[in-house]
Amino acid sequence: MHAFRHGHATHPNWRQATELVMAQLEAGTTDAAATDEPRLGLVYVTERFAERLGDVATLLRERFPSVQWVGASSHGVCAASIEYMREPALVAMICELPAGSWTLFSEPGELPGGARAADAPPAWTALVHAAPASAQLAEEIASLATRVDTGFLFGGLIGGSDPRSPQLAGRMVHGGLSGVGFGESVRLLSRLTQGCAPLAREHVISECSLHYIHRLDDQPALDVLLEDLGVPAEVRESRDGNEILRALPLERLSRGLMIGLAPAEGERGIGFGDYAVVNVLGIDPQHRLLAVAATPSQGERAVFCTRDRQAARADLIRICTELREEVESASLQILGAHYVSCVARGEHLFGAPGAETGIIAHNLGNVPLVGFFANGEIARDRIYGYTGVLTLFVAPHEAART
């Protein structure tokens, strides 16, 4: 297998942008359109090109007839050391994978696995693009994970302002789940990063209902939060919402207040790897409870946190280091990379366009990489927020040279 080829471009005209990308995909090869062996292509466009995703796919198919394309439109797209958010842009990558080792799906039932008859190789894992409109999306993601042997999915919630933003999985798809399933012969390494810093220690949810947390560690949830924030004791007991708000450490909360939730018996990850981080939406001074952007469960572990640039950089470097060490220790070669990051990360969290993907390139080398900025990130069988999901396609050095 050869290292993947990738390209990226921004241009006001979708056709010109696509031509620029195709020229990069053709560079350094003499068989861009000659081989009949099916290959996988990934393509992502920004919201400015959303209505042209089908046209982009048509041009790509004409130039690379043996490539089957999967992708989507989203808030932003990224390639190695570069990120496009507001401009019209696209990124694409052609993946050289073993024949028969992958299959596209435009709806969950097309993914080999689960109860499906053995007329196709079972999926070992899957890249998933999900429309955010479904009210049962979390359940749909969890159900899809049962159709792959490892239970591991990676991907994200696509789209910009249109909840039915287009997806591509061999054909155009609007809404639902689509993507590509990979067989066991496709070796992947993946890590999750969350750029959060904890306010204090971990707690246990003692009582909750719907989107509300009533008690933590058998204490009123609001009282626990205010103690973690260092609010003076005399203010913590107040029922006056304005008084409480005036006492909050606003500088500490300049990037918002979140809470990380994790299963009581779940495997503990490094940092925030096992937490689903969501917003704290509000407080109720009278009933001493919190409203959160999730449906918590009694017994779950919980930790209050804030987004922090330094923590985000450190944790992204951590996962890159872990991946690099795993690659080196197993004598592997990185063929290509896929990255999904929260739309609230990127330059908003890291301080400059391209800073986030630049950290990846600095720590892993100039590997081919494409990805997108999501409304929610998918890892394993869950939807996360404020995270980055970095996945590497790898192969032994001997196989990579063939």
Order of alpha helices (4+ residues) and beta strands (2+ residues): beta-alpha-beta-alpha-beta-beta-beta-beta-beta-beta-alpha-beta-beta-beta-beta-beta-beta-beta-beta-beta-alpha-alpha-alpha-beta-beta-beta-beta-alpha-beta-alpha-alpha-beta-beta-beta-beta-alpha
